[in-house]
Amino acid sequence: MTTPGGVDESGPPAATGLPPDVPPSGITATGVTRRFRSVQALQGVDLMAPPGAITALVGPNGSGKTTLMLVLASLLRPDAGSVRIAGADPAQDPAAVRRHTGWMPDTLGVWDALTAREILEMMGRLYGLDRDVARSRAGQLLEWQELSTLADEPARVLSRGQQQRLSLARAVIHEPQVLLLDEPASGLDPGSRLRLRDDLRQMAAAGRTILVSSHVLSELDEMADLAVFMQDGRTVGVEDLGSDGATGGRYLITALDVCDLLTVLERYSVAYRRQPGRRQDSVSVEVNSADEAADLLSTLVGEGVRVVAFTPEASRLETAYLELDRMRSVAPDAPGAGLDDVDRADADRTDGGADGGASRASWRTDRREDR
């Protein structure tokens, strides 16, 4: 949908289009370290965020996410290591990095005397936009973020969610190729969070590089293509969240008649779990892959079970996180072992109850012999 002013409401409005000399827009960091007196905040961090994708930076509070984001944004010099943002080194050429990077900190940091419109116009001027272009661009972005009615109010009176939306508009005022977003969904209501997800997906589809940090898995799972896990100042894992066939794990099955469901599961020796507090018509099962999940669903329907829901218990990101945590628990002395502080309340819901049945894989062989 397009407004009379020419603003495409499905994504951020473009003022001028991309200049022909824009460098490669990816992010790379190799062996990055940073110490604050006695605290080693970053310990050899490696990271790559490609253009055209949203990369999630995942870790508990204190894992080094914000410190790394400040290094990438050219606001903090690393003690060692190599960083390239859109082809430029933020330590050696911060001006080049800032030309092509939009930075959204976890809080807006407003000037008490300035209105929302004035903040955007001033930021546009600081990035080198002509006065008239900066004014026009500010108006477009205020409309894009549905802040036009508050444009001439002091930014300090905006709600937390409104300030976050203004902060995103400020980050894209100069049409950057790289976006660094620190806890961007903090304070947003559900509708604004969905809008943020759609806005970021639109920008990624246009070829931007987007790095988003958060300790709330559910926020990141709504938007991320890749995940980089951090713990104690180190990168401890990388996961491609968009890869096919990676949806193994626990599934919740709901049927109109749970007795029919249990009978078929037991007939095919499928291990299941009845969880306290769950609806009595639902059970949880574990599968190894998306193919295995599809075969199980086909088996249940073929046996006459009236299945009304068959969904993963944990999201893609939660599943990747839990698998990484499980693997690291095998080597408890490894850096980052025991990633316990990340907000994963939804993931923890898979605990509890007892398994019923035997080998979960046997139904696959039995079912295929029936074909």
Stockholm file with secondary structure:
# STOCKHOLM 1.0

chainA/1-371         MTTPGGVDESGPPAATGLPPDVPPSGITATGVTRRFRSVQALQGVDLMAPPGAITALVGPNGSGKTTLMLVLASLLRPDAGSVRIAGADPAQDPAAVRRHTGWMPDTLGVWDALTAREILEMMGRLYGLDRDVARSRAGQLLEWQELSTLADEPARVLSRGQQQRLSLARAVIHEPQVLLLDEPASGLDPGSRLRLRDDLRQMAAAGRTILVSSHVLSELDEMADLAVFMQDGRTVGVEDLGSDGATGGRYLITALDVCDLLTVLERYSVAYRRQPGRRQDSVSVEVNSADEAADLLSTLVGEGVRVVAFTPEASRLETAYLELDRMRSVAPDAPGAGLDDVDRADADRTDGGADGGASRASWRTDRREDR
#=GR chainA/1-371 SS CBCTTCCBTTSCCCSSCCCTTCCCCCEEEEEEEEEETTEEEEEEEEEEECTTEEEEEECCTTSSHHHHHHHHTTSSCCSEEEEEETTBCTTTCHHHHHHTEEEECSSCCCCTTCBHHHHHHHHHHHTTCCHHHHHHHHHHHHHHTTCGGGTTSBGGGSCHHHHHHHHHHHHTTTCCSEEEEESTTTTCCHHHHHHHHHHHHHHHHTTCEEEEEESBHHHHHTTCSEEEEEETTEEEEEEETTCTTCCCEEEEEEESCHHHHHHHHHHTTCCEECCTTSCTTEEEEEESSHHHHHHHHHHHHHTTCCEEEEEESSCHHHHHHHHHHHHHHHSTTSTTCCCCCSBCTTGGGGCCSCEESSCTTHHHHHHHHHC
#=GC SS_cons         CBCTTCCBTTSCCCSSCCCTTCCCCCEEEEEEEEEETTEEEEEEEEEEECTTEEEEEECCTTSSHHHHHHHHTTSSCCSEEEEEETTBCTTTCHHHHHHTEEEECSSCCCCTTCBHHHHHHHHHHHTTCCHHHHHHHHHHHHHHTTCGGGTTSBGGGSCHHHHHHHHHHHHTTTCCSEEEEESTTTTCCHHHHHHHHHHHHHHHHTTCEEEEEESBHHHHHTTCSEEEEEETTEEEEEEETTCTTCCCEEEEEEESCHHHHHHHHHHTTCCEECCTTSCTTEEEEEESSHHHHHHHHHHHHHTTCCEEEEEESSCHHHHHHHHHHHHHHHSTTSTTCCCCCSBCTTGGGGCCSCEESSCTTHHHHHHHHHC
//
